[in-house]
Amino acid sequence: MRVYARIYDTLNEMKPRLHYAWAVAGVTFVVLLVAAGIRSTPSLLMVPLESEFGWSRVLISTAVAINILLFGLIGPFAAGLMERIGLRRAVSGALALLSVSVMATAYMRAAWHLILLWGVLVGIGTGATSMVLAAVVANRWFYSRRGLVVGFLSAANATGQLTFLPFMARIVERSGWRSLSLAVGAGAAVAGVIAWLVMRDAPSTVGLRPYGATEDSPPAPPAMAPVDALKFAARKPVFWLLAGTFFICGASTNGLIGTHLIPACHDSGITEVRAAGLLALMGIFDIIGTTGSGWLTDRMSPRALLCIYYGLRGFSLLLLPRMLARGDTPQLNLFALFYGLDWIATVPPTVRLTAEAFGRENTGVVYGWIAAFHQVGASLAALGAGGIRTATGDYRGAFLAASALCLLAAASFVVAGQRWSVGERVAEPA
């Protein structure tokens, strides 16, 4: 028996250990999944709140717009907070805030409760668990395979925002919107416990190097402070190209489709559960699209990929109003499948261009500012689409405007991208 035990111990020692970076990436995926699911909840509450309290879609859209705006603006400072107090504390604290805030929405009675809870507090909490977290984890824990990891983690952002919607829509249908608020808040609490148990601040805290790093791999210098990083990046045209196109990305995803597709389907006689199913289909295919985009980003020109992604998105939005008017299920399913593949496939190539232009050590904080523009675009689109719906009675104008913006973004990577040498390293000021 001792001989067998020795053989077992020897083989066990020979087995390659799974790098702890993958455990951190896994728990980050869960955190982003839950936080994104929380952000998607207001799209299901829009019609019930309108019916129960008589609040207009402009008012509800205002709360959503504040949420999305803070989600973006908090990102750069969240990256700085992670540097100061560590990933573990920052992420667990954000999830605790989300849990309390979302549960409290079950007891709101006035419009200012909606603005404070869903707009301000949930916006702050989700801002600390945003796409910036994916960039920080990928660049801190991975020396190689960063494109793949960013794609994988970015997929969680849209997957959580979309995939849970049919389940949540059924909760609203059977038990009411307050039950949904309590369930979502409980989910945030569970994710917070998991993050506290598994998340670690850096590879050095567990005696490791970043995944793929060797003894000869140069250590990354410290990141710049958030405001200094913005001043540094804002002097370069490449920052405005990436920030401007990401503004359009946010407007055409979270702001328009993520917030208003369900109400737009409701206007066309499509049930909330069925409309939520369309968004869930997008979430499923987003995993494939964004992870695949990360794989392609490690092998192809990120500028070419972004041109393709924005162009195809623009053409699909051009066709959406006709599909909704017809209530054509096969065509809407096809739209959902395609839009899911393209939903945030833009993230991996944008992160790579950011790293190439501003350095790996500054990727998290500079990308945080770029992501802030993403959420400003989403915020304005959420508010603007609600205003267009109230003024005209439908969403056609909002969809066509978003289509034009996406085609403009695609063209910018052909024209401005060549002129501004996207991807060339920008020297830091002495």
URWO-V835777 format. One record per residue. PHI is phi in whole degrees, 0 to 359 (* if undefined). BURIAL is 1 if it has 9 or more other C-alpha atoms within 8 Angstrom, else 0. D_LAST is the distance of its C-alpha to the last C-alpha in Angstrom with 1 decimal. Layout:
# URWO-V835777
phi-><PHI	PHI>
burial-><BURIAL	BURIAL>
d_last-><D_LAST	D_LAST>
This chain:
# URWO-V835777
phi-><*	297	298	297	295	295	299	298	295	295	296	296	290	282	296	293	280	288	298	295	302	288	293	295	297	296	290	296	301	297	299	295	298	292	298	292	299	296	295	279	302	303	296	276	272	302	290	300	292	298	287	283	256	77	287	285	292	295	297	295	296	296	299	296	296	297	303	294	297	294	306	279	290	287	310	300	285	295	299	294	295	296	292	278	251	99	300	301	291	296	290	296	296	296	292	296	299	297	301	295	295	292	298	294	294	295	249	286	230	238	298	291	298	299	297	292	283	287	281	274	292	293	298	294	297	288	296	278	236	259	296	299	301	299	294	295	297	298	277	274	259	233	267	239	64	293	300	297	293	298	297	298	288	295	299	298	301	276	298	295	290	244	292	284	300	299	297	292	296	292	298	297	295	266	238	97	289	292	297	296	301	293	294	293	298	296	298	295	296	296	298	296	296	299	298	296	283	252	298	231	288	201	303	296	289	243	72	233	266	304	302	89	277	238	298	274	291	291	290	284	291	296	284	285	293	306	291	297	296	295	299	294	289	294	281	248	302	299	297	289	295	293	293	294	288	289	304	292	301	295	298	272	245	304	290	266	290	297	267	245	295	297	299	294	295	301	296	267	85	263	294	296	296	292	295	297	297	296	293	296	298	300	297	297	282	296	303	292	295	284	296	297	296	298	297	293	296	286	232	232	292	296	295	295	298	295	299	294	299	292	297	295	295	298	293	292	293	297	269	299	303	293	297	294	298	276	62	283	298	301	292	294	297	294	300	298	299	293	294	295	300	259	308	231	298	290	293	304	293	292	296	295	297	296	296	292	277	239	94	300	292	256	301	300	284	290	297	301	290	296	295	298	295	305	281	297	298	295	298	294	292	299	288	295	295	296	294	297	297	292	281	251	91	208	255	304	299	293	294	291	296	296	299	296	296	296	294	295	298	299	294	296	282	273	273	291	300	291	290	262	52	302	104	286	295	266	290	287	294	291>
burial-><0	0	0	0	0	0	0	0	0	0	0	0	0	0	0	0	0	0	0	0	1	0	1	1	1	0	1	1	1	1	1	1	1	1	1	1	1	1	1	1	1	1	1	1	1	1	0	1	1	1	0	0	0	0	1	0	1	1	0	1	1	1	1	1	1	1	1	1	1	1	1	1	1	1	1	1	1	1	1	1	1	1	0	0	0	1	1	1	1	1	1	1	1	1	1	1	1	1	1	1	1	1	1	1	1	1	0	0	0	0	0	0	1	1	1	1	1	1	1	1	1	1	1	1	1	1	1	1	1	1	1	1	1	1	1	1	1	1	1	1	1	1	1	0	1	1	1	1	1	1	1	1	1	1	1	1	1	1	1	1	1	1	1	1	1	1	0	1	1	1	1	1	0	0	1	1	1	1	1	1	1	1	1	1	1	1	1	1	1	0	1	1	1	1	1	1	0	1	1	1	0	0	1	0	0	0	0	0	1	1	1	1	1	0	0	0	0	0	0	0	0	0	0	0	0	1	0	0	1	1	0	1	1	1	0	1	0	1	1	1	1	1	1	1	1	1	1	1	1	1	1	1	1	1	1	1	1	1	1	1	1	1	1	1	1	1	0	1	0	1	0	1	1	1	1	1	1	1	1	1	1	1	1	1	1	1	1	1	1	1	1	1	1	1	1	0	1	1	0	0	0	1	1	1	1	1	1	1	1	1	1	0	1	1	1	1	1	1	0	1	1	0	1	1	0	0	1	0	0	0	0	1	1	0	1	1	1	1	1	1	1	1	1	1	1	1	1	1	1	1	1	1	1	1	1	1	1	1	1	1	1	1	1	1	1	1	1	1	1	1	1	1	1	1	1	1	1	1	1	1	1	1	1	1	1	1	1	1	1	1	0	0	0	1	1	0	0	1	1	1	0	1	1	1	1	1	1	0	1	1	1	1	1	1	0	1	1	1	0	0	0	1	1	0	0	0	0	0	0	0>
d_last-><66.6	64.3	63.7	62.7	60.4	58.7	58.3	56.9	54.4	53.3	52.9	51.0	48.5	48.2	47.3	43.7	42.1	40.5	36.9	36.3	33.5	36.4	38.0	34.8	34.6	38.3	38.2	35.1	37.4	40.1	37.9	36.6	40.2	41.5	38.8	39.3	43.1	42.7	40.7	43.6	46.3	46.3	47.4	50.6	51.1	50.9	54.6	56.1	54.3	55.4	58.9	59.1	57.3	57.6	53.8	52.7	50.3	48.0	47.9	47.4	44.8	43.0	42.8	41.5	38.9	37.6	37.6	35.6	33.1	32.4	32.3	29.3	27.5	27.9	26.3	22.6	23.6	25.9	23.2	21.5	24.9	25.6	22.5	23.9	27.6	28.0	29.5	33.0	33.1	31.2	33.4	36.7	36.1	35.5	38.7	40.6	39.7	40.7	44.0	45.0	44.0	45.7	48.9	49.0	49.2	52.7	53.9	52.3	54.8	52.8	50.2	47.7	48.1	47.0	43.9	42.9	43.6	42.9	40.4	38.3	38.8	39.2	36.2	34.0	35.6	35.1	31.5	30.7	32.6	31.3	29.8	26.5	28.4	29.3	25.6	24.7	27.8	27.4	23.8	24.5	27.9	27.9	26.2	28.7	30.9	28.3	29.5	33.0	32.2	30.3	33.4	35.8	34.2	33.7	37.4	38.2	36.7	39.2	41.9	42.3	42.1	44.9	47.0	48.3	49.5	53.1	53.7	52.3	54.4	57.5	56.8	56.6	59.8	61.7	60.5	58.5	54.9	55.0	55.7	52.8	50.4	51.8	51.6	47.9	47.0	48.8	46.8	43.5	44.9	45.8	42.4	40.8	43.1	42.2	38.5	39.0	41.1	39.1	35.4	33.1	29.5	28.0	29.5	29.0	31.4	34.2	33.3	32.0	29.1	28.2	30.9	30.6	28.1	29.1	28.3	26.0	24.1	20.5	19.9	17.6	14.6	15.1	14.9	13.0	15.4	17.6	16.7	12.9	13.6	15.9	13.7	11.1	14.1	16.2	14.3	15.5	19.2	19.6	19.2	22.0	24.1	24.1	24.5	27.2	29.2	28.9	30.3	33.3	33.6	34.0	36.4	38.6	38.8	38.5	39.2	42.1	43.7	42.9	44.1	46.8	48.4	50.9	52.0	52.2	54.4	56.5	57.1	58.4	60.8	58.8	58.9	55.9	56.6	56.7	53.6	51.8	53.0	51.1	47.9	48.6	49.2	45.8	44.4	46.2	45.1	41.5	41.4	42.3	40.2	36.9	37.3	38.3	35.3	33.1	35.1	34.7	31.0	30.7	32.8	32.4	30.0	28.8	28.7	32.4	33.3	31.9	33.8	37.0	36.7	36.2	38.9	41.5	40.8	41.4	44.7	45.9	45.3	47.3	50.3	50.2	52.1	55.1	55.1	55.2	57.9	60.1	59.3	59.2	58.5	58.0	55.5	53.6	53.5	52.1	49.5	48.5	48.2	46.0	43.8	43.4	42.1	39.6	38.9	35.3	35.1	32.0	30.0	29.4	28.2	25.9	24.4	24.0	22.2	19.9	19.1	18.7	16.4	14.1	14.8	17.8	16.2	15.5	18.8	20.8	19.0	18.0	21.5	22.8	21.8	23.3	26.4	26.6	27.3	29.9	31.6	31.5	33.2	35.7	36.3	37.1	39.3	41.2	42.0	42.5	44.8	46.9	47.2	48.3	50.8	52.2	52.5	53.9	55.5	53.6	50.1	50.5	48.2	45.4	45.7	45.8	42.7	40.7	42.1	40.8	37.3	37.1	38.3	35.6	32.9	34.4	34.4	30.7	29.7	31.8	30.7	27.2	26.2	26.9	25.2	21.9	21.8	22.0	20.8	18.1	14.9	12.1	8.7	6.3	3.8	0.0>
